[in-house]
Every structure is written in C-alpha cells, then in structure tokens.
Amino acid sequence: MILLINLNRYLGGGETLLIRLARYFKAHNTEYEIVAADGDCWILTEAIRQNLNIVAWPARNVSVIYQSNADRLKLISEIESLYSHHKTLRIFTFCMRDLYNSIYVFSFLSNTTIYHAHGVYHPGDVKYLSSYSASPSKVILYNRRLFSELHARRAILFMNQTGLEESLGEFSYVRQQLVSESVFIPIPIEIDSNVKLKSDRDARSSQIKIICISRFVDFKISAVLGIMRYAASSDNVKLIVIGHGILKFILDIWMFLRKPDNIEILVDVLPNELGIYIDQSDIGFAQGTSILEISKRGLPVIIAPYSRLRDLFKSNFQCLGIFGVTNAKYEFGDLYDMENCETFSISECVNSITSDYEYYQSQSLTRTSIFSADIICERIQNFILGSEYRNHGITLPKAPLLKYFVKKIINIG
C-alpha cells in the first residue's frame, strides 16, 4: 500500500498534488491511503468531500521532533495499530517535517517492510529547523545528509535542477553526473481542452488586467508587493491579488498608505472559483503551481521569483521572465539568488506580452501541456514504487530551543 503523508493544514501546491495523486490511485485501483492532520485541515476536508481513503494523524502535534517521549510512544502505538498488519508500505512525503515523522515513527513497525520516497516541492525544504537555530548551517548540513542518502537510492524527486542544487548543496558532486542520476518530475495540472482563449484584440485593450495568485508568506510576499508597486504606478493596469497568509498585514499597511484605486486584494476565493477571476484577466503573475493554474486557462504568466523579506524595499522588483519562454530551470520561480541568471523588470515583461499576445499565449499553453495530470501522476507512482530507501530508524535533529518552547506553550506542531 502507498501512504501519502502531508500534515500541512493550509492549501498549497503540495496539498493539491496529494489530492490529485489520491484520485489517480483510486481511478487505477492502486491501494493507497492519505494521512493528514486532524481538525481544520484542507486535505482532510477535501479528501472526505471526494470520498478518498484518509486517516487523521493520531496526534495533535504534527511533528515528532516537538513531542515529548510519552507523546511519541502513544503515537507509535497508534501507528502500529493502523498499519502493522501490512507486509509492505511505501510512504511518500511532501515536506521535510513529514519525512522525519515517517522515517522515525514507522521504523517501529518491525514486521512491515517500509520504503520511503520524498518530493522536494520547495527549495527551502532543506532549511527545515534552521530558522531560530544557533547553528543553522549545521542543521542544513544534517538535512542534506538525509537527502543525499535518499538520492543514492533514487528515493527523492525534484521539480527541476534548481531544487536539486538547493537541496544537495555540498553533496553535489560532479554536476552532470548528479543531474543524470536524479529524478525530475514536475507538478501535475488538470488541463481543460475546452478553455476559451482570450483574443489578441481583447488583451491589448486600453486596460491591462493582471491577476496575482500567491500565499502571503516570507518567501513570496516581496514579489506580491513588487507587482502591487508596478500596478500603482501604471495608469492602464488593473490588478487583482488573490491569496492568504500571515503576512497580509504588510499589504494592508501598504494599501492604507498608498490608497491605490486599481488594486484589489481578495482572501476568501475558493479553489473552484479561481477560474472565474483568471478568465477575466489578461496576464498572470505568480510562482510555483499557481503559474500552471493560470497558464492552463490560456494566459501568459510572468514568473515571480522567491524572495527574502529584505526585498520588500526594492523599488524595481525583478522577475524571471515569461512562462514558456524563459529557461526551464527557473520556470517556477524557485530561486533566491538571481545573480547568475537573466532577469527582467515587470514592465519589460508586460510590454513584451502585450506587443505579441498570441505568441506568448501559445508558448504558455504549449509548455503547460507537458504537466498533464495523468502523465505526471503515473510517473510519480512509478517513482514511489521504485524507491530503494529503507531505514530502520533515525536520530532526530534537535529543535531550536526558542521554537521548541513557543510550540510547547501553544501546543501545536
């Protein structure tokens, strides 16, 4: 049986991917089960709505690293009661926290053969636990050692070469050999062949409508503010920002100070409503899987790079070009250091798109077609079934003391 473990409560690219994989497994009679956080959790709600096989993680704290010994023993007992009757389990995880969870907890199932596989869907995955740590470089090195072990057993996949380089770091021996021995599988997307494309004439009307879809978190918020600055300084641009996250207050403060009348921020748009707003727009601005959500509906998309909080103060925010045209290595924006790649201003990208809309629309759709859900989900299934990584336990890394005590106080994972 395949276990899909993702304990994030929010909705993001990895969470959407998990549901798509589960639907694919169900349709192809593959034995599977989802393990998700209990309570207020998008995966749990969506899996129940779609009648998918799911169980709740049997602990309130979603990270074993922050659990007491007593809580760990209780969790192990619960997992044993759920899965010890299986001869073989293949576990696929979507973030480093859950990789540690699964390797540690499932190692106690002594009569079950366990294979682990992991997908890197964010280049910052390797930095898990390094924030607030007194020695962040040591924590990252510890994580990279684990990733390197997975890589040696073809048990880790990357969306692109950028994710590989960020994840393995100093373990990146002879570059071409590393790339050739790695597994690259992009995020899948469900493509509707009946999408009505926006005409060139419509897109080049007097007002340019841009849609930005993003989470308001530390590595994305600067890009969001960058497109808002551009829109506020443009007379012929209407911008709609759709997203959510703990850093929305930054956008609220900026909106209060600037008071632009051509920018609207929406935080309560449901996933099945996104298409309505995308179809009313001309150009997308996004990173990660949000690029595909926009491009599959026939819009050219400007690629927003990952960023740091200090980038909030950049008056001329640079991006990575236009999806379908830019270097595939950077096509999802998962890049912090842009010194060694070509960058463009937002105005350059908008001007290019509006000057030849049908060309960029065609390039966007052509590139999007390779991410067809059925093709990608089959590749991920074959990857999971081919993993050779077995581990009978792991020494868990130490949690940063400050973060540990904060989590103890509020009792979350």
Salt bridges, closest charged atoms under 4 A:
GLU46 OE2 - ARG49 NH2 2.48
ASP98 OD1 - ARG97 NE 2.88
ASP125 OD2 - HIS118 NE2 2.89
GLU165 OE2 - LYS329 NZ 3.49
GLU170 OE1 - ARG144 NH1 2.95
GLU190 OE2 - ARG23 NH2 1.88
ASP200 OD2 - ARG204 NH1 3.84
ASP202 OD1 - ARG201 NH2 3.61
ASP252 OD1 - LYS248 NZ 2.61
ASP279 OD2 - ARG297 NH2 2.79
ASP282 OD1 - LYS198 NZ 3.42
GLU293 OE2 - ARG20 NH2 3.30
GLU293 OE1 - LYS296 NZ 3.46
ASP311 OD1 - LYS314 NZ 3.38
GLU331 OE2 - ARG367 NH2 2.74
